[in-house]
Amino acid sequence: PARSIVQEAFDKRSEFDPEGRVLVFEGQSVPWKDHLYTLEDGKPTVLYVLYPESTAPGAKWRIQCVPESKDSFVSRKPLPEAWRGFRDQELDGISGIEGCVFVHAAGFIGGNKTFEGVKEMAVKALA
């Protein structure tokens, strides 16, 4: 079922970014990397994947950078350097986005309390 969930998110990615750079898993997160690289063959490059931390109502959301390749630790587009290593209100102030939870010091993953917040993180990171 993971492949079909990734396929569905891949097909709908232009709803979140006109250039298709953001993949959103609305109900649940699944192992996505292998499937994404297969689906991308010759299609626009996805830079960020957004997903809820759990299926519980009101779950926090994550933004994860897509690695350059399946086994790479290098992100195609890391989250902004100014955000890295910050948390909570301090990160809210730096990013100008409410509800931030964290951005990892390496810039490959971050979190927000809401989908709207994590989506705004993606929009600002793409700018």
N, C-alpha and C positions, 0 to 999 in steps of 0.2 A: 504493500500500500504506500510506502514512502515515495516511490517513483511517481505514482499518480498524484500525490499531494504536492510534490515538487513541480510536476508538470502543470497542475492547475495554477499554482502561484506564479510560475514562469509565464503562462499564457496571460495572466492578469497584471503583469508587472507595469504595463504602461498606464494603468489606472493610478499608480502612485508616483510615477515619474515618466514624463513624456518620452524620455530616451531609454526607458526600461532598465535603469541602473539600480533599482531597488526591488528586492523580492520580499514579499510579506506572507508569512504563515499566520493566518488569522485564528485558527482554532488550536493548533498544536504545532510544536516544532518536531521535525523528523531529521534523521541523518540526510543531509542535503548535498554535500560536496560532490560525491561521485555523479549523482544524477544531474546536478547543475552543469558540470563540465561537459557532460554528454549532450545535454539540451542546448548549450550555448554554441555548439559547433557552427561557426559562421554567422552567429546572431550577435546583437549588441552585448557588450560586456556588463555583467551585473557587478556592482561594487559593494553593495551592502545588503544584508539579510536581516529582516526584522521579525522577531518572534516573541510570544509570551513565555515567561519563565515556567508557567504551569497552565493547566486547563482550568484552574480555580477562578471564579469570578473576581474581577479586580486585580488579577495577577499583574506584577510588574513586567515590563518589556525590555528586551535586549536588542541592541544593534551590533551586528558582527560584520567585520570586514571580510570580504572574500579574498582568500589567498591567491597569489599569482598562479599557483598550480596545486594539485591535490596534496602533495607532500611538502609544500613550501610554508615557511613561517613568515614570508614577506607578503604584506597586504597589497592588493592592487591600488587602494587609496586609503591609507590609515586615517583615523579620526584626527581632527585638527590638533596640532602639537600643543596649542595653548590650553586645551582641555585635559590633556593627559596627566594622570596621577591625582586628579581632583575628585571630590565627592560632594554630594548633598548641596547645601545652600551656597557653598563656595563655588561649586561648578555651575549652579544656576546663575550666579552673578557673572562669572567669566563668559558663559555661553549665551546668556540672555534667554535661556529656556527654563521654564518652571518644571519642577519635579525630577530633576536629574538625580541619579543615584550614584553613578561613578563613571569614569573612563579609565581603563587600564593604562598604566604607565607606558606600555608599548603601543597603545593606540589601536589595538586590534578589536576591542570589544568595549561596549558601554551599556548603561542601563538608564531607564527612566520609569517613573511610577505609572505612566499612562502610554497608550498607543499614540495619542496626539503628540505627546512629548518626544517619544522616540522617533516619530515621523519628522518632527521639526529638527531633531538632531541630524537626521539623514539629509534633509533639505539644506541645512546650513553647512554640513560637511561637504556636500556636492558643489556648493557655490565657489 
